Amino acid sequence: MPASAADRLAVNTIKGLTMDAVEAATCGHPGMPMGMADASFVLWSRFLVHDPSDPAWPDRDRFVLSAGHGSMLIYSLLHLTGYPLGIEDLKRFRKYGSKTPGHPEYGHTVGVETTTGPLGQGFANGVGMALAEQVLRDRFGPELVDHWTYGICGDGDLMEGVAAEAASLAGHLKLGRLIFLYDDNEITIDGRTDLAFSEDVAARFRAYGWHVQKIDGHDHDAVEEALHAARGATDQPSLIACRTIIGHSAPNKQDTSGAHGARLGPQEVRLTKQALGMDPDASFVVPHETIAHFRARNGELQARRRAWEARLADSAHRDDWALWHASPAVDRVAWPQWSPQDGDLATRKACQAAINAVAAQVPNLIGGSADLSGSNGCVLSDTGALQPGAWSGRNMHFGVREHGMGSLCNGMALHGGIVPFCATFLVFHDYMRPSVRLASMMNQQVVFVYSHDSIFLGEDGPTHQPIEHLMALRLIPGLVTLRPADANETTAAWAVAMGRTDGPTCLVTTRQSLPHLAGTASKAAAGVAQGAYVLSDSDQPCQVVLIATGSEVELAVRSQAALAQAGIAARVVSMPSWALFSDQDRATQLGVLPAGVPRVSIEAGRTLGWERWVGLEGASVGIDRFGASADHKTLAQELGFTVDAVVTAVRGVI
C-alpha cells in the first residue's frame, strides 16, 4: 500500500474509532479527535519516542493531551501503537470501571501521562515536565536524558489563566524541548470562538518568548516540517497553531459546535464513513494494515530503550540516578530540634530550617515560592536560583503565578526524578486549588507550603487573613493537611511530607512567633505522624478534652492551667492533621479522645466541620466572620481567642 494511502487509512481509523466509541457511550466529544487525527498521526508515527512494551521508560518522550475532552484521540493512539488497551476497552468508553474514562486519568490507563480535562491544567503540566527534563538533562547529560515533551491544546486551554501563567514562565525559562500542537479550530461548545475570543494567540505567544508557527493541521507534510522546525528552536518552547476543522469529514456537522460535545448521531456517522470510504455498517474496525503501519517503529523504539538501559548500566551517574529516582531518604535527615528554653520562633521560620535539613539529603528537592520566598521561609540556602543556563539551582522563582506554580509542580512530579515543593500565603490557596485537587487525584508527591495561616498575620487585614481555607483543604480526598503547633511539630510535618510518596501534603505555618511547647521535642515525631496526640494531660481524671491546631495549641495549654485552678481537669490534644488521625484505628482514636468526655476545639478558622471531633454536645472556639486589620495580640482579644473564651466554652459543655 502506498505510504500516502496507508497514512490516510490510519487517520480514518482514528476517526472511525472515535465516532463508534462516542456513539456506543451515547455521549462524548468526537470533534477534536477527528479534527486533530492528521496532526496526531504525524506526531505519533514519525516523531514520538516511546516504547509500548515499557511505558515507564524514563527517557521516553512525554505526550500530554491537554484538551482532555477529546480523550478518544489518545485512547485510539494507545490502542493502535500497542499499549495494553484493547478494542473491548474502546467499546466500553465512558463506562463504569473501564480503562477509557471520559477524560484521561493518570494511573488508570497505561500510557496516559497526566489527568486532563480541566482546561489549561495539562498545558501547565507539560511545562513542568519539560522543566524537569531540562534539570535532569543538565545533571545527568543527554546520554541519559534526551527526550521531548509534546502536547495538544485547544482554544479552551489557551483561554484559561493557568495556561497563560505557565506559558509566560516557559518562555522566560527558554524550555526549548517543549512543543504544543494548538488545535486552532475556532469552535467552542457555545459556538464560534469569536463570541468571546478575538485575540491574536500567535502574537501573544511570541510575546511570551515562544517559537510560533501557523500551518494547515490537515497537511501531513506541513505538520512534519513544523515539528522539525520546532525541534530546531532549541532556546524557545514552541507553539504550532494547526488550523483544523472540528469534526473533520462529517458532512453536516464539521466546523460547527454540534461536533464538539455531543455524538454525531447514527445518520451522520453513516454519512461520514461513506465519505471516508469505510463500511457504514461496521463498527470499531481496525485494519491490519493500520496496526502494522502504527507499529512499524516499535522494534526500533525498543532497541532505543535497550540502548538507553545499557548506557545507564555503564554510566558513572548510575548511583546518583538511582538516588534521584528513589523515595526521599528521610531516615538520613538530621532534623533540627528546639526546647522551651529556646526563643520563640514562627513556624514559617522553623519550616526554613526543616526544608534545608531535607535538602541536604534529598538532592532532587526543588521548588520555590510565588514571589514570597522571604516571607514563607521556602528558600534552600546552599544553592542558587534555577534559571536558564543555571539549571543546577534548586530555588524556583515562580513569580506571582500561584495556579501555574501548582500545576508546574504536578508536572515535575509526574515526570519523575524531582521532588517538587511550592509556597505562598494560605489565603492564595484559592488561586491554585484546582492544581492541588489534581495532585491528590493523581497521587503525586508534591509539597504545598502555605504560610500566614490565620487572622494572626495581623495588619494586612481581612483580604489576606484566611478563614475558611483550612476546612477547604481538609475537604480534598487524599490530601494530608498539617498545621503544626510549634517548631518541633513543623519538622515532624516535613518528615511526614517526605515519607508520603503516594500523595501530596500541605504544610500550614504561622507568620507570628510561637513558643516551643513542652513535650513536642519528644512527642511530635510520632504524634504528628498519627495526626493527633496527647500533648499535655491532667493528673486527675479528665473532665474535658481541648483539641487545638497550630498556634492555638499554646492557647489550649494556657487554658488547661486556668481550668486546673478552677478545679477542672483538662487534656490538651494537638491535632495537626485530620486526615492522618482519621486513618488511625478506633482504639488509637479513643486513646487520644476518650469516649464520654466533653470536647472543645480551638482553631483560628471556621468552626463548621469541627462537630466531627467535638460532637453535637461539644463546643468550638473559632472564627465565623472575616478578620480585621490590627496586630495579632489585639485580634486575639477582640475576636475571642483568649483563655477566658476557652474557659467559658468549657463551662458550657461540662
Sequence and secondary structure as in RCSB ss.txt:
>XXXX:A:sequence
MPASAADRLAVNTIKGLTMDAVEAATCGHPGMPMGMADASFVLWSRFLVHDPSDPAWPDRDRFVLSAGHGSMLIY
SLLHLTGYPLGIEDLKRFRKYGSKTPGHPEYGHTVGVETTTGPLGQGFANGVGMALAEQVLRDRFGPELVDHWTY
GICGDGDLMEGVAAEAASLAGHLKLGRLIFLYDDNEITIDGRTDLAFSEDVAARFRAYGWHVQKIDGHDHDAVEE
ALHAARGATDQPSLIACRTIIGHSAPNKQDTSGAHGARLGPQEVRLTKQALGMDPDASFVVPHETIAHFRARNGE
LQARRRAWEARLADSAHRDDWALWHASPAVDRVAWPQWSPQDGDLATRKACQAAINAVAAQVPNLIGGSADLSGS
NGCVLSDTGALQPGAWSGRNMHFGVREHGMGSLCNGMALHGGIVPFCATFLVFHDYMRPSVRLASMMNQQVVFVY
SHDSIFLGEDGPTHQPIEHLMALRLIPGLVTLRPADANETTAAWAVAMGRTDGPTCLVTTRQSLPHLAGTASKAA
AGVAQGAYVLSDSDQPCQVVLIATGSEVELAVRSQAALAQAGIAARVVSMPSWALFSDQDRATQLGVLPAGVPRV
SIEAGRTLGWERWVGLEGASVGIDRFGASADHKTLAQELGFTVDAVVTAVRGVI
>XXXX:A:secstr
  HHHHHHHHHHHHHHHHHHHHHHHT    HHHHHTHHHHHHHHHHT    TTSTT TTS EEEESSGGGHHHHH
HHHHHHT S  HHHHHTTT TT SS SS  TTTSTT  S   STTHHHHHHHHHHHHHHHHHHHH TTT    EE
EEEEHHHHHSHHHHHHHHHHHHHT TTEEEEEEE  EETTEEGGGT  S HHHHHHHHT EEEEEETT HHHHHH
HHHHHHH TTS EEEEEE  TTTT TTTTTSGGGTSS   HHHHHHHHHHHT  TT  S   HHHHHHHTTTHHH
HHHHHHHHHHHHHH TTHHHHHHHTS   GGG       TTS  EEHHHHHHHHHHHHHHH TTEEEEESS HHH
HT   TTS B BTTBTT  EEE  S HHHHHHHHHHHHHHSS EEEEEEEGGGGGGTHHHHHHHHHTT   EEEE
ES SGGG TT TTT  SSHHHHHHTSTT EEE  SSHHHHHHHHHHHHH TTS EEEE  SSEE   TTHHHHHH
HHHHHS EEEE  SS  SEEEEE TTHHHHHHHHHHHHHHTT  EEEEE S HHHHHTS HHHHHHHS TTS EE
EE SS  TTTHHHH TTSEEE   S   SS HHHHHHHTT SHHHHHHHHHHH 
